[in-house]
Amino acid sequence: MDAEKTIHPPSGYAAFALFLILLAVTIAALAFEQIAVGVICGTIDFVLVLPGLVIVNPNESKVLTLFGKYVGTVKQDGFFWVNPFTVKKKISLRAFNLNGQQLKVNDKVGNPIEIAAVIVWQIKDTANAVFAVENYLQYVNIQSEAAVRHLANSFPYDNIEDENATITLRGGAEQVSVLLEKELNERLDRAGIEVLEARISHLAYAPEIAHTMLQRQQASAIISARRLIVEGAVGMVEMALARLSEKNIVNLDEERKAAMVSNLLVVLCGDRSVNPVVNTGTLYH
């Protein structure tokens, strides 16, 4: 299919004035019983002049074909006159929103997830939109669903199971959107359609594994928090022992150091408030 060809037809106001003149002549001729003149003027008026008048609204276009051949596209808004024998198809140049349905697919590691996307697109080549595909609206819907499925299969939902993943569906929203937009533009270029924006609007684990994966995420978060707490507690114990030794406040043997370390770790790492116990005896009795 040839690329889009933009044409600039003449203004329709002169043709409309001619239509009114011929209409008046037709009425007058019929009134004075000049049947032949009336028929000729009426035929010219309603067959050649009136069908050629077209109105193009802002952000719309008219695709013209003459006896099966593509003539061109009128993109300029206004009132025009074109060849009356052309077939005129209106194509909107406005931006469309596609709110994709939720799809149930498997991510890269095989976990079933639910995913949906919102896509903003518009027609950039009216010729391809009309002639290259059967129905460009249906084409957009099907190709968008295919692109979202392919994207979901290419990346893991999270890096819990794939720790080496640099991009995840949940954590790499910006990168995923860029990749989705790029793939959609490649798929929809055949239909002369440009994707302006593509975003993931819904992302979740499938209901059958959602509870299990939530418990797993919580456990992972708890382990990470505990690891951080233990690292901090060890540093504080190390600092306490070093300061006591530096200030010569008390001299502790290895057994007393071990007891002190144990008590401090219990205090610092415990998840509940600690009740102090006063020891009036000694460590050994």
ZIRANOR-V497615 format. One record per residue. N is the residue number from 1. D_FIRST is the distance of its C-alpha to the first C-alpha in whole Angstrom. Layout:
n-><N:N>
d_first-><D_FIRST:D_FIRST>
This chain:
n-><1:2:3:4:5:6:7:8:9:10:11:12:13:14:15:16:17:18:19:20:21:22:23:24:25:26:27:28:29:30:31:32:33:34:35:36:37:38:39:40:41:42:43:44:45:46:47:48:49:50:51:52:53:54:55:56:57:58:59:60:61:62:63:64:65:66:67:68:69:70:71:72:73:74:75:76:77:78:79:80:81:82:83:84:85:86:87:88:89:90:91:92:93:94:95:96:97:98:99:100:101:102:103:104:105:106:107:108:109:110:111:112:113:114:115:116:117:118:119:120:121:122:123:124:125:126:127:128:129:130:131:132:133:134:135:136:137:138:139:140:141:142:143:144:145:146:147:148:149:150:151:152:153:154:155:156:157:158:159:160:161:162:163:164:165:166:167:168:169:170:171:172:173:174:175:176:177:178:179:180:181:182:183:184:185:186:187:188:189:190:191:192:193:194:195:196:197:198:199:200:201:202:203:204:205:206:207:208:209:210:211:212:213:214:215:216:217:218:219:220:221:222:223:224:225:226:227:228:229:230:231:232:233:234:235:236:237:238:239:240:241:242:243:244:245:246:247:248:249:250:251:252:253:254:255:256:257:258:259:260:261:262:263:264:265:266:267:268:269:270:271:272:273:274:275:276:277:278:279:280:281:282:283:284:285>
d_first-><0:4:7:9:11:15:17:21:23:26:29:30:33:34:32:34:38:37:36:40:41:40:41:45:45:44:46:49:49:49:52:54:53:50:48:46:45:44:42:40:40:39:36:35:35:34:31:30:31:31:27:26:27:25:26:24:26:26:23:21:19:18:14:15:14:16:16:13:11:10:13:13:14:18:19:23:25:28:28:26:26:23:22:24:22:19:18:18:17:19:17:20:20:23:24:24:27:26:30:29:32:34:33:36:35:37:37:37:41:41:42:41:39:38:35:33:30:30:26:25:21:19:16:15:11:11:8:7:10:10:7:7:10:13:15:15:19:19:17:19:22:21:20:23:25:24:24:28:29:28:30:33:33:33:36:39:40:43:45:48:47:45:47:45:42:41:38:39:37:40:41:38:37:35:34:32:31:29:28:27:25:23:22:21:18:17:17:15:13:10:10:11:15:17:21:24:26:27:31:33:35:37:38:42:43:43:46:48:48:48:52:52:50:52:55:54:52:56:57:55:56:60:60:58:61:64:63:63:66:68:67:68:71:72:71:74:76:76:77:80:81:81:82:85:86:86:88:91:91:91:91:90:90:87:88:88:85:83:85:83:80:80:81:78:75:76:77:73:71:72:70:73:76:79:82:85:88:91:93:96:97:96:93:96:98>
